Amino acid sequence: MPDGPSSACFEDIRFEPEALPDLSLEDIDISTSFCGLTMKAPLLINALTGGTRQSAYINARLAQVAKQTGLGLAVGSQRIALDDPSVAYSFKIVRSIYPKGTIFANIGAGSNVHEACRAVEMLAAQGLQVHLNVAQEMAMAEGDRSFYWSEHIADIAQKIPVPIVAKEVGFGLTGATVKRLLKLGVAGVDVGGSGGTNFILVEHSRRGRHRSPLGDWGLPTVWSLLDVLGTNPNAEVCASGGIRNGLDMAKALALGARVCGVAKPLLQAVTKRGVKAGVTFVQRCLDELRTVMVLVGAKDLPSLRQKPILFGRETFAYLRQRGLADLWIRR
Ligand SMILES: Cc1cc2nc3c(=O)[nH]c(=O)nc-3n(C[C@H](O)[C@H](O)[C@H](O)COP(=O)(O)O)c2cc1C
């Protein structure tokens, strides 16, 4: 399934080049932290569904990529293993391959605190992603139709001993929603914006349909980042949705994301071409990120966040509509 149909809007923002960076490539530091977890690089292998024999094989490959590159990894929804413990092995394999890795468990926001605990324990996870996927559920013939989630999230955030990350899956979070999520006690959010994997179109094509009036639903990843970080400047944010290379990563990190998440390209790499292809994809992204950091004169990620961003016409119009233009231009 292709990305889109509209873009994540990374092409609508630009860096200013620095012709006199006074830096060398080997001085570039891309280490980061997210929700109290230290990360060697600002890239997370994001949640990809699990729970079957086929996904044990995919999860094993993703875990090998994470281990060889030192990245953090989030597993896909553990719902299936919570309902049927006999398939828990397809998730546990990640921890057995990558015993020292930073691993996020993953559950839906309708799950209760007991299920959240079991998901974390299944992986000895350092963090828990709670996915918010209203648009995906509504697009699924067999999907949920009722979404009273706030109380569950507050309960989980209060009682689970690891940081909770509330995560969209490709339709974007707004600043207002993130304000509510932070009040509920989440440690961080993943904006999961539009422009990458599109679950409305995925679900439609499963039913043999290739068009939907809602095919273009959602907030592009860049706009979601601008709104979320413009209104919640101290929020711990993961940028995901349509991140496809190190330049996209650099832009998301310059807007204030602590880490970037990539899902579909890594799934495609490991299923079609194996672990080596996944490792190559990761290394290429990180090399491109370091290159861009030299080109803008940023020796580390806090310094990248200080660099001016130039906004294209559409993104500038969005910022003006949201009353955020002065804030982002003054920066
Ligand atoms: C095949 C597939 C399965 C996914 N399963 C989950 C899931 O179980 N839980 C979740 O939070 N996100 C899931 N996602 C969403 C991704 O984690 C990510 O938020 C989204 O795909 C956007 O990133 P991308 O454009 O890099 O693919 C899945 C994505 C794909 C492609």
The ligand as an SDF file (V2000), in Angstrom:
LIG
                    3D

 31 33  0  0  0  0  0  0  0  0999 V2000
    1.5020   -3.3770    9.1300 C   0  0  0  0  0  0  0  0  0  0  0  0
    1.4000   -2.3380   10.2110 C   0  0  0  0  0  0  0  0  0  0  0  0
    0.9310   -2.7120   11.4550 C   0  0  0  0  0  0  0  0  0  0  0  0
    0.8380   -1.7700   12.4860 C   0  0  0  0  0  0  0  0  0  0  0  0
    0.3900   -2.1660   13.7190 N   0  0  0  0  0  0  0  0  0  0  0  0
    0.3640   -1.2780   14.7360 C   0  0  0  0  0  0  0  0  0  0  0  0
   -0.0090   -1.6870   16.0510 C   0  0  0  0  0  0  0  0  0  0  0  0
   -0.3130   -2.8570   16.2740 O   0  0  0  0  0  0  0  0  0  0  0  0
   -0.0090   -0.7510   17.0420 N   0  0  0  0  0  0  0  0  0  0  0  0
    0.3260    0.5570   16.7910 C   0  0  0  0  0  0  0  0  0  0  0  0
    0.3660    1.3680   17.7150 O   0  0  0  0  0  0  0  0  0  0  0  0
    0.6780    0.9670   15.5650 N   0  0  0  0  0  0  0  0  0  0  0  0
    0.7070    0.0880   14.5340 C   0  0  0  0  0  0  0  0  0  0  0  0
    1.0850    0.4970   13.2900 N   0  0  0  0  0  0  0  0  0  0  0  0
    1.3000    1.9320   13.0540 C   0  0  0  0  0  0  0  0  0  0  0  0
    2.7690    2.3150   13.0550 C   0  0  0  0  0  0  0  0  0  0  0  0
    3.3810    2.0710   14.2970 O   0  0  0  0  0  0  0  0  0  0  0  0
    2.9530    3.8100   12.6870 C   0  0  0  0  0  0  0  0  0  0  0  0
    2.3630    4.6270   13.6660 O   0  0  0  0  0  0  0  0  0  0  0  0
    2.3120    4.1430   11.3510 C   0  0  0  0  0  0  0  0  0  0  0  0
    2.4510    3.0670   10.4560 O   0  0  0  0  0  0  0  0  0  0  0  0
    2.9410    5.3760   10.7160 C   0  0  0  0  0  0  0  0  0  0  0  0
    4.3140    5.1760   10.4440 O   0  0  0  0  0  0  0  0  0  0  0  0
    4.8720    4.8320    8.9730 P   0  0  0  0  0  0  0  0  0  0  0  0
    4.2900    5.8610    8.0320 O   0  0  0  0  0  0  0  0  0  0  0  0
    6.3530    4.8960    9.1190 O   0  0  0  0  0  0  0  0  0  0  0  0
    4.3920    3.4400    8.6110 O   0  0  0  0  0  0  0  0  0  0  0  0
    1.2080   -0.4270   12.2570 C   0  0  0  0  0  0  0  0  0  0  0  0
    1.7120   -0.0680   10.9950 C   0  0  0  0  0  0  0  0  0  0  0  0
    1.8120   -0.9990    9.9860 C   0  0  0  0  0  0  0  0  0  0  0  0
    2.3700   -0.5690    8.6440 C   0  0  0  0  0  0  0  0  0  0  0  0
  1  2  1  0
  2  3  1  0
  2 30  2  0
  3  4  2  0
  4  5  1  0
  4 28  1  0
  5  6  2  0
  6  7  1  0
  6 13  1  0
  7  8  2  0
  7  9  1  0
  9 10  1  0
 10 11  2  0
 10 12  1  0
 12 13  2  0
 13 14  1  0
 14 15  1  0
 14 28  1  0
 15 16  1  0
 16 17  1  0
 16 18  1  0
 18 19  1  0
 18 20  1  0
 20 21  1  0
 20 22  1  0
 22 23  1  0
 23 24  1  0
 24 25  2  0
 24 26  1  0
 24 27  1  0
 28 29  2  0
 29 30  1  0
 30 31  1  0
M  END
$$$$
